[in-house]
Amino acid sequence: MSALFLTKKTSLALVIGSVLSSHAFADTTLRVKPSQMVQGGNGLIQTPTARMREEGDIAINYSDNGEYRFWTVNLQLYDWMEATARYTDVRTRLYSQVESFSGDQTLKDKGLDVKFRLWKESYYLPDISVGFRDFGGTGFFESEYVNASKSVGPFDFHLGLGWGYLGTHDDISNPFCELKESFCERPGGFSGRGGKVDYDQFFKGTAAFFGGIEYQTPWEPLTLKLELEGNDYSRDRAGRLEQDSRWNFGAVYRYNNFNFSLNYQRGNTIGFGVTYRFNMHTVSQVKISEKPKSLMGRNAPENVEDVNKSRLYNAFYKNSGFTLFDAEINEKEAVFYGSQVAYRDEDEAIQRVGRLAASELPDSVETYHVVETAGGLPMVDTQIDAKAFIAAARYESIDADIKDTYVRTSPSDEIKDAYDPANSSGLFYSADFFWTQSFGNPEEFYLYQTGFVLNSGWSFNENFALIGSARVTLLDNFDKFNYLVDGEDVTLPRVRTRVREYVSDNDIWLDTGFLHFKDDVSDNIFGQVYAGYLETMFAGIGGELLYRPVDSNIAYGIDLNYVKQRDPYSQLALEDYNTLTGHASVYWQPEFLDDTLLTVSAGQFLAKDKGVNIDFAKRFDSGIVVGAYAAFTDVSSAEYGEGSFTKGFYISIPTDLFIAEPTKGRGVFPWVPISRDGGQMLRRPARLIDETEVRAPFFD
């Protein structure tokens, strides 16, 4: 016992002593850069550090060590918060013992980690963070920890205190146990169906120290790691694992955007991994486009009658990406109605239009109105002070800021009434690529469907249209999804888990076919009604109201729908199941979270369960948006089934990151861990928050 105690004290003293002696080291230009640990997230090998990377950094990681394989995505959402999504493959266990259900697929588990920085490193004090590992999964690696990191020249020292999986070595009494007896014991075992957040386990049970040292070698691509673990591997899902040593050793080699790691763990196991990294703020694509119109040699006509309207209108589209639908020019003002299809940056788009207008219109025109429309309705009137704009564009004053020469407002009744587009009725059509995927299913780990959605319709006027879409599936493997015959008692209507019937048996399917009417009810309030085949699985009738002022950081909406389930074996037939579903929603861009959109929708879901759906979206400078959502309803985790509640993730990527010309298109790639029937919302064919995006842009 004495020898063991001495070993623990000596190990801990080495780590603490290294941190406390930080002033003894000289500074150097080579510093340790944070890298991924085995299970994803900034860390050493098996243990996390307090470090954060630059906001927007994303690391896609694969690691392999003995009984486990890990696929992880780590995202630095803010400079003070990182999140990690992880899939684990347990080589020594089967997904289930029922061959007809999961075959010979090895056990898969998903987990979520978050870490928050409490204190940023200064000259004397370290980074301090608190983290929660596997807090929303089955508890394979469930842990909580507090740790500190201090940089000293080419060294980075780390020290932490862990609970749960990170604290099984039990080399220190749990400090919370001294405050309350309930913290002395931690509920054991794994949570089976997963998906629940086990708040009742946080910071309970045994605790242990962990930490280590990273050394940035003189050769910049290479970093070395030494780590002391807090886990004794006695409670692993793969079974009790032999640990010959608490010390782990590793190295990381960097090459461009890749990191390659090699390590030796537990005194008996070799592991390796590879990481691909990039930053979502700075990723970009070289653009080939015309320069904005210069006003330095401006030669405007004397009066309105001399304006070359054809040249101006063509230039709007060619040079500024502004598709013109209607225009009115008189001696005092010019009004241009259209839609921006090329430039995502709001200021660049409006300045390009303004420069073109200034180059072709006489000085008597005092105001340019650039009215952006959406779905046939005027949405935003950007009023440009012509004289001030021209002066700023010509750099006539060093204090002039061209952004101060225009203002965005809601279109007046006069502007709305004057809108008379030449082609408000007629046929329209388009085609879109789609990709649907789901991970972690017992039948097949990865389920997917891909193909095209063909859209068409007839517009009777700017308010009323008949719209339809057909899904053409090119590839899918949803025929392997057999949830309908898994033998479990049915407690909820099958509003989503019949997806196999709709997908695998119908390569061509009428997704939507509906009548749609929309209008602005009053200033800042928009409304719509729709009836028909509203989505792949449901048909019905519904309506929505939305309050959304121009450039406001908050909007309010409410929708109500009566729907019936569609027959998957007949394109037009309906089944008996019907329900009322709808939600009151708040869309909020909080000022204290940069470039963040929170959507909270409360109401009744498709399976008649009641609750709230919360959607979090974070936008980066490149235009990439990363989001996550979760629905919490009155359905219990047992009724819901595996996963415990509906949740998912998505990434929305601007099309112009892949092509050389400016464009405003987007592609959305979803990730749904497991899809069940509770907490499912109607996929309405039109949402006013999307139709009115231009009034307070977030995605565009």
C-alpha positions, 0 to 999 in steps of 0.5 A: 500500500505504501509503495502504491501511495508513493507512486500516486503522489510521485506521479501527481507531484511531477505534473503539478511541479511542472506547472508551478515551475513555468517561470523557469522556462524561456519563451520560444516562437514554437508553441504547442498547437492543440490536437485531437485526443483518441475520442475526439476533442482537444486533448492528449491521448485519452484525456482532455486538456483545457485548450481551445482552438480558433473559433470556427475550427473543425476537426474530422478524426478517425482513431483506432486502438485495440478494442475501439474505433472512433469517428469524431467531428470536433467543432470550435463553436465559439472561442470559449466552447467546443463540441464533439460528436462521436461514433464508437465501434466496439470490436468485441461486442455485437450490436444485439444477440438477435441475428435477424435484427442486426446481423453480425454488426458490431456494437455501435454507440454515439456520444456527445461532448462539450467543453467550456472555458471558464478562464483564459490563460494569462501570463501567470494563470492557466486556461481553466475549462469544465467539460462533459463527455458522453453526456447525451449517449448511453454512458460508455465514456460518461465523464465530467472534468475540470482541468487547467493548461499552461504554456511555457515555451515549447511545453504545454502542461495539463492537470485535471480532475475527473469523475466517471470514466475519467475518475475510476482510478479513485486516487482522491476523495470526491470533493463534492462528497464532503458537501453532500452524501449523494455525491459519494456514489455514482449510479452504475451501468450503461443507460441502454437506449441512450439519448438521455442526459444523466444529470443525476450522475454529474460529478458523482462517485470516484474521482481521479487526477489526470494530466500530462505534458506536450512538447513542440519539438524543434522540427515544427511538424512534430509534437510529443505527448506524455499522459497520466490517465485517471481511468483504470479500464475496470468499467469499459463497455468492451469489458475489463481491459488490462492496464499495465501502466497509467502512463501513455506516450504519443506523437503527432505529425502535421502535414498541411491540414492533416494530423497523423498520430501514433501512441502507446497506451496502457503499457500494452496497446498501440493506437493510431489516428488521422485528423483533417482540419480546416477553419469555417471562418476562413475557408473560401473560393477564388471568385471570377467576377466583374469589378464594381462599376467605377464612378470616377469618370461618371458621365451621367445623362442630363435628364431622365428621358436620356437614360439608357434603360436597356443598358442599365437593366442588363448591367444590373444582372451582369454586374450586380446579380440583381434580377429585375422584375419591375422599375419606375424612374422619374425626375426625383427617384428611381425604384427597382424591384428585383431579387439578388441571386449572386452576392451573399454579402448584403453591402456588396450587393447593394453597392454594386446596384447603387454604382450602376444606378448612379452611372446611368441616372441624372443628378436630379434623381435624389433617391434610389429604391432597391426593393428586394422581392421574395415569392412575388412580394416586396420585402425590403426597400433599401433607400440610397441617398444618391448624392451622398452615395456618389460622393462616397463612391468617388472618395470625395471625403476621407471621412465618408463611409459608403455604408452610411449612405443607404438604409434598409426599411420595410416597403411603404404602401406606395412602393408595394402598390406600384409593384407590377411585375410583367411575368407574375403568372405562368409556368415555373420549374427547377431541379434540386439534388437531395441527400438524406442520411441516418447513422447508427441504425442496428440493421445497417450503420449507415442508411442513405437516399440520394437523387433529384427533386423536380419542382414545377408549378403554375403561378396565377399571380404574385400571391396564388400558385399551384406547386408540386414536386417529385422525388426521383431516387437514384440510390438508397439502402433503406430496404435494410431498415426493418424497424416495423418488425423489431418486435417492440410494442407499438406505443406511438403512431408510426409517423416516421418509422415507416420511412422504408415503405415510402422510400424503398418501394417508390423510386419516383414519388409525388412529394408535394402537390398543393395550392398556396396563397401568401400575402403581407397581412399588414406592415411586418406581418405575413401570412400563408395558407396551403392545402394538398400533399404537403410532404412525403408522408402527410397531406392536409391543410394548414396556415401560418402567420409571421411577424418579422420587422426588417433587420430585427433580431427576433421574429414570432410565428404560429402555424396550425395544420390538419393532416392525414397520413399518406398511403405509401403504396398509392401516390394519391391515397390517404390512410385513416390516421389524422391529427392536428399539429402546429407550433408557436415559434420564436426566432431569435438572434441573441446579441450576446452570441455572435452569428447565432440563431435560436429557434424555439417551437412549442406545440403538438407534434405529428404523433400527438405528443406535446412539447418543444423543439429547439434549434441552434444554428451558428454561422461562420464568416464563410457562410457555412452554418452548423446546426443542431436540434432536439425535441422534448415532449411528453413521450417518455424515453421508454415509449420513444425507443432507442435514442430517447428523444428526437435530435439531429444535426446539419451543416448548410454550405454555400454553393459559391464555396465550390464554384468560381462565380458568385451565387446564393445557392446552398446545400444542406447535409443532415445527420440524424443519429436515429429517427423514431416517431416522437417529437416529429414536426410536419415538414411544411412545403413553405415556411414564412421564416424562409420566404422572408429571409431577406428581411433579416438575413442569417443564412444568406 
